[in-house]
Amino acid sequence: MSGFRDAWPWTEDRLRWVIAVFAGGVSVVGTSFALYGTSQSFVIVAASRGTLDLLPSDVVASIIWNFGDYSFALALIGLGTLLAVVTGAVSHAAFQFGRARSGDAAGLALSAVLVALLVALLVGAPLPALAPAVAGTGVMGLVVRMLDGIDDEQSADRRRVLVRALVGVGAYNVVTHAIGAFRGVGSRPGDLDGAAVGDTDESEGDSIDAKLATAADRSLGVDGMSGLVVDVEDFYTVDINPRPPTTETEGWSLSVTGAVETEREYDYAAIRDRESVDQFKTLRCLGDPIDGEQIGTALWSGCSISDLIEEANPQGSHAVLRAPDDYYYSMPLSMLADGLVAYGMNGRKLPRPHGYPVRALVPNRWGKLNVKWLDEIEIVEESESGYWEERGWNGMDTVNTVVKIEATNRLSDGRVQIGGHAYAGTRGVREVQVSVDGGETWEAATLSGELPDTDTWRQWKYEWQPESSRYNLVAKAVDGTGTEQPRARSSPFPDGATGWAKLTLNVEL
């Protein structure tokens, strides 16, 4: 035994415990991942939903705006590690308890039952817990038996047994995680059939391609920032789950229910057969900070959401938009008057991360109201709290005016160029003003042409010949009503970020 201790800084018993806990815990998580991918039955995904509900709203908000698109990845890594330790420790403790009283079989049975109960509690269903519990317990028990056999071995043989145990556990989990990763690769719908979604007249420039070309022509072409229309692959996403629902059009329908004279149901073909609208619209996340990137504009294709509601003859004043991932939002029917049920994005079928088969588009409002994967419109008689309202956020009002500094360039003639986007909802952007001296003096920036639809951003740029090596840049926007955005900066929580954009720029002379 001394040789084993000489090789490792920990005592033999402690090292065995760590290896056994590791083997059982990661195998529970790995088996769950292999069977269920990143669906709601995956133990980490289920735990993440519960954790979000338990955490204070300001903590959740801080995670979202500080880590953005990496929020879920970091959350899954952290929760995965914690769950592996907890399930592994429970599995090992139960095994040793049962083993000491009635032998290995009793220990394994007790371990599997307790781990299954723990996983079932997290997932909310017994079936997804069975296989991970049995597999994790089995791997843990096998490793314990292997480690028990090293007592009579020489030091070199002990190391070989230890290595074999670790390699075996590692190989099993490489396979399970590879299977889970393969399951997690969702299919993405392809292009829309045809150049456009409805009846268009290309001679009048009404086709999707013509509209996208118009947007490209009106862009300022500043290096380092997106055009007036953001590519689908670069468009931001914010979700309450790590993977979009895998809804397919076959068997899917959008229903109008609740306080209506006649409930209606529309399948995907019926939605696509309706009079189509192609509309530019900017979306901005309520959690987007002044210097954030959770904002973008696309050309959306869809049909009128208010027409669908009117066909059911609504008897209430509000609509609750619902999605299969348990996301929902309530809003007055008047807010949906010019809204869309969108099924296309930049001339393609709506990609799954952005709401396939359909999503809601609500004019002049924060992104959180534009419910993705929409499958029900419930008419109610009074307002109800939405998903994020129940977690402390507000943001039911119109979007705040925002200007962003996104690009800094040195031109061939020595001038410095800065640029970005400005957005004020349907109020539009009348002017962007720039200061290079911390707000002492101001100059008007050059604005891009406006997109054909009102609820969209504009690009801006400003150029000057530098005379010093350091500049304190400030930018502010004036909306279409002549109202200047507030100077004071605030965090996104709970009403959306406000304030002027600022940047310190060092220049080589």
VMD Tcl script that draws the C-alpha trace (Angstrom):
set ca {
  {0.00 0.00 0.00}
  {2.93 2.35 0.61}
  {3.88 2.29 -3.07}
  {0.42 3.46 -4.02}
  {0.59 6.30 -1.51}
  {4.07 7.24 -2.68}
  {2.74 7.69 -6.19}
  {-0.15 9.96 -5.21}
  {-0.42 12.86 -2.74}
  {-3.85 11.72 -1.50}
  {-4.60 8.74 0.69}
  {-5.66 5.62 -1.15}
  {-9.21 5.69 0.24}
  {-9.74 9.31 -0.76}
  {-8.40 8.70 -4.25}
  {-10.68 5.69 -4.68}
  {-13.64 7.78 -3.56}
  {-12.84 10.55 -6.05}
  {-12.45 8.10 -8.94}
  {-15.67 6.26 -8.07}
  {-17.67 9.49 -7.71}
  {-16.24 10.77 -10.98}
  {-17.04 7.51 -12.77}
  {-20.62 7.36 -11.56}
  {-21.45 11.05 -11.92}
  {-20.12 11.70 -15.39}
  {-21.65 8.45 -16.62}
  {-25.10 9.49 -15.37}
  {-24.78 12.83 -17.17}
  {-23.20 11.25 -20.26}
  {-25.90 8.58 -20.60}
  {-28.64 11.19 -20.22}
  {-26.97 13.29 -22.92}
  {-26.61 10.30 -25.26}
  {-30.28 9.39 -24.94}
  {-31.88 12.83 -24.97}
  {-29.41 15.27 -26.52}
  {-30.21 18.80 -25.41}
  {-33.95 18.18 -25.14}
  {-35.97 18.89 -22.01}
  {-35.36 15.30 -20.86}
  {-31.60 15.88 -20.59}
  {-30.92 16.21 -16.88}
  {-28.72 19.31 -17.21}
  {-31.25 21.16 -19.37}
  {-34.01 20.34 -16.89}
  {-31.85 21.49 -14.00}
  {-30.95 24.72 -15.80}
  {-34.63 25.65 -16.13}
  {-35.18 25.08 -12.44}
  {-32.05 27.01 -11.56}
  {-33.16 30.03 -13.61}
  {-36.47 30.03 -11.78}
  {-34.74 29.94 -8.39}
  {-32.04 32.55 -9.04}
  {-32.81 36.22 -8.27}
  {-33.86 38.16 -11.39}
  {-30.91 40.55 -11.20}
  {-28.49 37.60 -11.13}
  {-30.10 36.08 -14.23}
  {-30.00 39.49 -15.91}
  {-26.31 39.89 -15.07}
  {-25.51 36.49 -16.58}
  {-27.38 37.32 -19.78}
  {-25.86 40.72 -20.46}
  {-22.34 39.85 -19.30}
  {-22.00 36.53 -21.12}
  {-24.53 36.92 -23.95}
  {-24.47 33.98 -26.35}
  {-22.14 32.08 -23.99}
  {-24.63 32.18 -21.08}
  {-26.12 28.76 -21.72}
  {-22.78 27.13 -22.46}
  {-21.32 28.37 -19.18}
  {-24.48 27.44 -17.30}
  {-24.46 23.92 -18.74}
  {-20.79 23.41 -17.92}
  {-21.28 24.60 -14.35}
  {-24.46 22.62 -13.78}
  {-22.99 19.56 -15.49}
  {-20.02 19.59 -13.14}
  {-22.23 20.08 -10.10}
  {-24.66 17.34 -11.14}
  {-21.84 14.91 -11.87}
  {-20.43 15.45 -8.38}
  {-23.82 15.21 -6.65}
  {-25.11 12.16 -8.53}
  {-21.73 10.47 -8.27}
  {-21.54 11.07 -4.53}
  {-25.11 9.83 -3.99}
  {-24.45 6.77 -6.13}
  {-21.25 5.85 -4.32}
  {-22.62 6.48 -0.82}
  {-25.73 4.40 -1.51}
  {-23.66 1.59 -3.00}
  {-21.32 1.41 -0.03}
  {-24.24 1.57 2.42}
  {-26.14 -1.26 0.75}
  {-23.00 -3.27 0.14}
  {-21.99 -3.17 3.80}
  {-25.35 -4.61 4.83}
  {-26.40 -7.01 2.09}
  {-23.65 -7.27 -0.51}
  {-22.85 -5.77 -3.91}
  {-26.21 -6.49 -5.51}
  {-28.10 -4.66 -2.78}
  {-25.67 -1.77 -2.99}
  {-26.09 -1.45 -6.73}
  {-29.88 -1.64 -6.46}
  {-30.05 1.01 -3.74}
  {-27.66 3.23 -5.67}
  {-29.67 2.96 -8.89}
  {-32.95 3.70 -7.11}
  {-31.66 6.81 -5.33}
  {-29.96 8.20 -8.44}
  {-33.09 7.52 -10.49}
  {-35.19 9.39 -7.94}
  {-32.78 12.32 -7.98}
  {-32.72 12.53 -11.79}
  {-36.50 12.07 -12.01}
  {-36.96 14.93 -9.55}
  {-34.84 17.19 -11.75}
  {-36.37 16.11 -15.06}
  {-39.93 15.91 -13.76}
  {-40.59 12.44 -15.19}
  {-39.48 8.91 -14.20}
  {-38.74 7.38 -17.60}
  {-35.80 9.66 -18.62}
  {-34.16 8.86 -15.28}
  {-34.01 5.07 -15.51}
  {-31.26 4.41 -18.05}
  {-28.88 7.15 -16.79}
  {-29.27 5.87 -13.22}
  {-28.66 2.23 -14.15}
  {-25.71 3.04 -16.43}
  {-24.08 5.44 -13.99}
  {-24.48 3.02 -11.10}
  {-23.15 0.15 -13.19}
  {-20.04 2.05 -14.25}
  {-19.43 3.22 -10.69}
  {-19.84 -0.32 -9.31}
  {-17.47 -1.76 -11.90}
  {-14.84 0.85 -11.10}
  {-15.18 0.20 -7.36}
  {-14.68 -3.54 -7.93}
  {-11.60 -2.85 -10.06}
  {-10.13 -0.59 -7.40}
  {-10.92 -3.10 -4.66}
  {-8.71 -5.59 -6.46}
  {-5.56 -3.51 -6.24}
  {-4.94 -4.19 -2.56}
  {-2.89 -7.30 -3.33}
  {-1.08 -5.84 -6.32}
  {2.35 -4.28 -6.55}
  {2.63 -0.53 -7.05}
  {3.17 -0.76 -10.83}
  {0.22 -3.12 -11.20}
  {-1.94 -0.79 -9.14}
  {-1.16 2.05 -11.48}
  {-2.12 -0.10 -14.45}
  {-5.46 -0.96 -12.85}
  {-6.03 2.69 -12.06}
  {-5.22 3.73 -15.62}
  {-7.49 1.01 -17.04}
  {-10.35 2.22 -14.85}
  {-9.90 5.84 -15.89}
  {-9.50 4.96 -19.57}
  {-12.62 2.80 -19.46}
  {-14.70 5.54 -17.86}
  {-13.27 8.08 -20.27}
  {-13.99 5.93 -23.32}
  {-17.58 5.30 -22.22}
  {-18.20 9.00 -21.76}
  {-16.51 9.99 -25.00}
  {-18.95 7.69 -26.80}
  {-22.01 8.91 -24.88}
  {-21.13 12.57 -25.36}
  {-20.44 12.01 -29.06}
  {-23.89 10.42 -29.44}
  {-25.47 13.27 -27.53}
  {-23.69 15.86 -29.63}
  {-24.93 14.12 -32.78}
  {-28.48 14.20 -31.43}
  {-28.07 17.88 -30.65}
  {-27.41 18.82 -34.25}
  {-30.85 19.95 -35.38}
  {-31.83 20.18 -38.99}
  {-32.24 23.63 -40.45}
  {-34.97 24.36 -42.97}
  {-33.67 25.50 -46.33}
  {-34.66 28.27 -48.70}
  {-38.18 29.46 -49.21}
  {-39.72 27.92 -52.29}
  {-39.46 30.54 -54.99}
  {-37.78 33.94 -54.99}
  {-40.44 35.39 -52.73}
  {-43.14 34.22 -50.37}
  {-46.26 35.58 -52.00}
  {-47.47 37.37 -55.08}
  {-44.79 39.84 -56.06}
  {-44.01 41.92 -59.09}
  {-40.30 42.00 -59.71}
  {-40.73 44.75 -62.28}
  {-41.86 47.01 -59.43}
  {-38.99 45.94 -57.20}
  {-41.24 44.11 -54.74}
  {-39.46 40.74 -54.71}
  {-37.41 39.61 -51.74}
  {-34.21 39.77 -53.78}
  {-35.04 43.32 -54.90}
  {-35.74 44.44 -51.35}
  {-32.50 42.93 -50.07}
  {-30.64 44.64 -52.92}
  {-32.25 47.95 -51.93}
  {-31.05 47.48 -48.36}
  {-27.53 46.73 -49.57}
  {-27.53 49.85 -51.77}
  {-28.58 52.04 -48.84}
  {-25.89 50.73 -46.51}
  {-22.87 52.92 -45.86}
  {-20.34 50.15 -46.46}
  {-18.27 50.83 -43.34}
  {-15.69 48.14 -42.61}
  {-16.20 46.30 -39.36}
  {-19.96 46.56 -38.99}
  {-22.92 44.71 -40.45}
  {-25.06 46.06 -43.24}
  {-28.59 47.29 -42.83}
  {-29.71 43.65 -43.03}
  {-27.91 41.13 -40.82}
  {-27.08 37.69 -42.23}
  {-29.18 34.91 -40.74}
  {-26.09 33.17 -39.35}
  {-25.03 36.35 -37.51}
  {-28.44 37.36 -36.15}
  {-28.55 37.27 -32.37}
  {-30.60 34.72 -30.42}
  {-31.73 34.69 -26.79}
  {-33.61 31.65 -25.49}
  {-34.75 30.16 -22.22}
  {-33.43 26.74 -23.28}
  {-30.09 25.65 -24.76}
  {-31.72 24.11 -27.82}
  {-34.70 25.20 -29.92}
  {-37.82 23.01 -29.91}
  {-37.64 20.47 -32.74}
  {-41.06 21.30 -34.14}
  {-41.77 20.17 -37.69}
  {-44.50 21.45 -39.97}
  {-46.11 18.02 -40.27}
  {-48.67 17.84 -37.50}
  {-47.99 21.43 -36.41}
  {-50.72 24.03 -36.19}
  {-51.27 27.54 -34.88}
  {-54.46 27.80 -32.84}
  {-56.48 30.83 -31.75}
  {-58.19 29.91 -28.47}
  {-59.65 31.38 -25.31}
  {-62.23 34.16 -25.27}
  {-63.26 33.84 -28.91}
  {-66.55 33.14 -30.62}
  {-65.04 30.33 -32.70}
  {-61.68 28.74 -32.01}
  {-59.54 28.52 -35.14}
  {-56.63 26.32 -36.13}
  {-54.23 26.85 -39.03}
  {-51.71 24.33 -40.33}
  {-48.47 25.42 -41.97}
  {-49.86 25.24 -45.50}
  {-52.82 27.41 -44.51}
  {-50.49 30.03 -43.04}
  {-48.31 30.01 -46.15}
  {-51.33 30.28 -48.46}
  {-52.48 33.55 -46.92}
  {-51.65 36.96 -48.35}
  {-47.96 37.44 -47.70}
  {-46.06 40.45 -46.44}
  {-42.30 41.06 -46.71}
  {-41.25 43.51 -44.04}
  {-37.97 44.89 -42.71}
  {-37.90 44.92 -38.92}
  {-35.26 45.47 -36.27}
  {-35.25 43.34 -33.14}
  {-33.43 44.32 -29.96}
  {-33.21 42.24 -26.81}
  {-34.34 43.91 -23.58}
  {-31.14 42.58 -21.99}
  {-28.92 44.27 -24.60}
  {-26.53 46.79 -22.98}
  {-25.56 50.02 -24.71}
  {-22.34 48.42 -25.93}
  {-23.94 45.03 -26.63}
  {-24.66 43.19 -29.87}
  {-28.13 41.75 -29.23}
  {-29.77 43.76 -31.99}
  {-30.29 43.14 -35.69}
  {-32.49 43.76 -38.71}
  {-33.86 41.21 -41.17}
  {-36.38 41.04 -43.98}
  {-39.21 38.98 -42.54}
  {-41.91 37.22 -44.57}
  {-45.28 36.30 -43.12}
  {-48.98 37.06 -42.83}
  {-51.06 39.38 -40.67}
  {-51.46 38.13 -37.11}
  {-54.43 40.41 -36.46}
  {-56.32 38.89 -39.41}
  {-55.94 35.43 -37.88}
  {-57.27 36.72 -34.57}
  {-60.20 38.56 -36.16}
  {-61.35 35.41 -37.93}
  {-61.97 33.87 -34.49}
  {-64.06 36.92 -33.43}
  {-62.19 37.73 -30.19}
  {-64.22 38.58 -27.09}
  {-61.26 39.65 -24.95}
  {-58.86 42.60 -25.00}
  {-55.50 40.83 -24.73}
  {-53.66 37.97 -26.40}
  {-51.26 35.51 -24.78}
  {-48.75 34.23 -27.32}
  {-47.46 30.77 -26.40}
  {-44.63 28.51 -27.55}
  {-43.93 24.79 -26.90}
  {-40.87 25.62 -24.76}
  {-43.20 27.13 -22.11}
  {-42.41 30.68 -23.17}
  {-45.36 33.07 -23.32}
  {-46.24 36.76 -23.47}
  {-49.44 38.74 -22.96}
  {-50.17 41.99 -24.76}
  {-53.15 44.13 -25.82}
  {-54.72 43.18 -29.13}
  {-54.07 46.74 -30.30}
  {-50.34 46.05 -30.05}
  {-50.72 43.31 -32.67}
  {-52.61 45.43 -35.21}
  {-49.63 45.60 -37.58}
  {-47.93 42.44 -36.35}
  {-46.93 39.40 -38.39}
  {-46.84 35.66 -38.11}
  {-43.44 35.27 -39.77}
  {-42.27 32.14 -41.58}
  {-39.40 33.59 -43.62}
  {-36.18 35.45 -42.90}
  {-34.04 37.09 -45.59}
  {-35.63 34.97 -48.31}
  {-35.27 31.65 -46.50}
  {-37.56 29.57 -44.41}
  {-37.37 30.75 -40.84}
  {-34.33 29.00 -39.31}
  {-35.05 26.87 -36.27}
  {-33.11 29.10 -33.81}
  {-35.26 32.03 -34.94}
  {-38.63 30.35 -34.50}
  {-39.37 27.76 -37.21}
  {-42.10 27.07 -38.23}
  {-43.41 30.55 -37.30}
  {-42.78 33.38 -34.88}
  {-44.62 36.55 -33.90}
  {-43.34 39.98 -34.89}
  {-44.68 42.86 -32.81}
  {-43.93 46.39 -34.06}
  {-42.02 48.89 -31.93}
  {-41.47 46.49 -29.01}
  {-38.56 44.71 -27.40}
  {-37.45 41.37 -28.77}
  {-38.90 39.39 -25.88}
  {-42.46 40.00 -27.12}
  {-41.70 38.48 -30.54}
  {-42.48 34.93 -29.44}
  {-40.63 32.21 -31.37}
  {-42.01 28.76 -32.27}
  {-45.49 30.23 -31.89}
  {-48.23 27.59 -31.67}
  {-51.08 29.25 -29.76}
  {-52.71 32.66 -29.51}
  {-54.98 32.66 -26.46}
  {-57.43 35.55 -26.19}
  {-57.99 36.70 -22.59}
  {-60.04 39.44 -20.97}
  {-57.24 41.20 -19.11}
  {-53.46 41.53 -19.09}
  {-51.33 38.74 -17.68}
  {-47.67 38.75 -16.67}
  {-45.30 37.38 -19.29}
  {-42.38 34.99 -18.84}
  {-39.79 37.65 -18.06}
  {-42.22 39.89 -16.14}
  {-42.62 37.08 -13.64}
  {-38.85 37.21 -13.24}
  {-38.62 40.93 -12.52}
  {-38.23 42.45 -15.98}
  {-40.50 45.15 -17.42}
  {-40.10 46.29 -21.02}
  {-43.72 46.30 -22.21}
  {-43.31 49.88 -23.42}
  {-41.87 50.92 -26.77}
  {-38.16 50.34 -27.33}
  {-35.63 52.84 -26.01}
  {-33.62 54.90 -28.47}
  {-30.12 53.51 -28.79}
  {-26.95 54.35 -30.70}
  {-23.98 52.02 -30.93}
  {-20.34 52.61 -31.83}
  {-19.37 49.44 -33.67}
  {-16.47 50.23 -36.00}
  {-13.29 52.31 -35.97}
  {-11.16 52.55 -39.12}
  {-8.12 54.45 -40.36}
  {-8.71 55.59 -43.93}
  {-6.05 55.76 -46.63}
  {-5.88 59.57 -46.43}
  {-5.15 59.44 -42.69}
  {-8.62 60.31 -41.47}
  {-10.27 58.33 -38.69}
  {-13.67 56.82 -39.35}
  {-16.14 55.57 -36.78}
  {-19.55 54.07 -37.39}
  {-22.44 52.12 -35.99}
  {-26.20 51.75 -35.92}
  {-29.00 53.74 -34.30}
  {-32.52 52.53 -33.55}
  {-35.65 54.13 -32.11}
  {-38.46 51.77 -33.09}
  {-41.20 53.15 -35.33}
  {-40.23 56.69 -34.27}
  {-37.29 56.41 -36.63}
  {-33.86 58.04 -36.36}
  {-33.64 61.67 -37.48}
  {-30.04 62.38 -36.51}
  {-26.92 60.96 -34.89}
  {-24.52 63.42 -33.28}
  {-20.89 62.64 -32.52}
  {-18.40 64.27 -30.17}
  {-14.68 63.53 -30.22}
  {-13.94 65.59 -27.10}
  {-16.10 63.89 -24.50}
  {-19.28 65.83 -25.25}
  {-17.94 69.41 -25.33}
  {-18.72 69.91 -29.02}
  {-20.95 67.97 -31.42}
  {-21.12 67.27 -35.13}
  {-23.80 65.55 -37.20}
  {-22.90 62.10 -38.50}
  {-23.71 60.85 -41.99}
  {-26.78 58.59 -41.98}
  {-27.59 55.71 -44.28}
  {-30.73 55.73 -46.35}
  {-33.87 54.61 -44.55}
  {-35.27 51.15 -45.12}
  {-38.79 51.01 -46.59}
  {-40.37 49.99 -43.27}
  {-40.43 52.22 -40.21}
  {-39.48 49.83 -37.38}
  {-35.85 49.67 -38.46}
  {-32.43 51.00 -37.60}
  {-30.11 53.24 -39.59}
  {-26.36 53.20 -40.02}
  {-24.20 56.21 -39.28}
  {-20.58 57.20 -39.80}
  {-18.33 60.12 -38.90}
  {-14.85 60.95 -40.19}
  {-12.22 63.47 -39.09}
  {-8.54 64.28 -39.41}
  {-6.88 63.46 -36.08}
  {-4.68 66.07 -34.40}
  {-4.08 64.26 -31.11}
  {-3.39 60.68 -30.13}
  {-6.35 60.16 -27.82}
  {-10.06 60.86 -28.26}
  {-13.03 60.45 -25.96}
  {-15.81 59.58 -28.38}
  {-19.48 60.06 -27.55}
  {-22.49 59.40 -29.79}
  {-26.18 60.13 -29.26}
  {-29.29 59.78 -31.39}
  {-32.33 61.96 -32.00}
  {-35.51 60.10 -32.91}
  {-38.06 61.05 -35.55}
  {-40.07 63.13 -33.07}
  {-37.04 65.30 -32.29}
  {-36.44 63.70 -28.88}
  {-32.81 63.20 -27.90}
  {-31.98 59.96 -26.15}
  {-31.22 60.31 -22.41}
  {-27.61 60.88 -21.46}
  {-27.57 58.86 -18.23}
  {-26.52 55.26 -18.70}
  {-28.51 52.50 -17.05}
  {-28.22 48.73 -17.05}
  {-30.70 46.64 -19.04}
  {-32.50 45.35 -15.95}
  {-35.40 45.87 -15.63}
  {-36.53 48.44 -18.27}
  {-33.84 48.21 -20.96}
  {-30.51 50.02 -21.20}
  {-30.33 53.77 -21.76}
  {-27.53 56.28 -22.28}
  {-25.08 57.69 -24.78}
  {-22.48 55.46 -26.42}
  {-18.90 56.13 -25.35}
  {-15.48 54.93 -26.50}
  {-11.90 55.97 -25.78}
  {-9.85 55.77 -28.98}
  {-6.06 55.89 -29.27}
  {-4.72 57.07 -32.64}
  {-1.23 56.86 -34.11}
  {-0.17 60.21 -35.57}
}
mol new
graphics top color blue
foreach p $ca { graphics top sphere $p radius 0.5 }
foreach p [lrange $ca 0 end-1] q [lrange $ca 1 end] { graphics top cylinder $p $q radius 0.2 }
display resetview
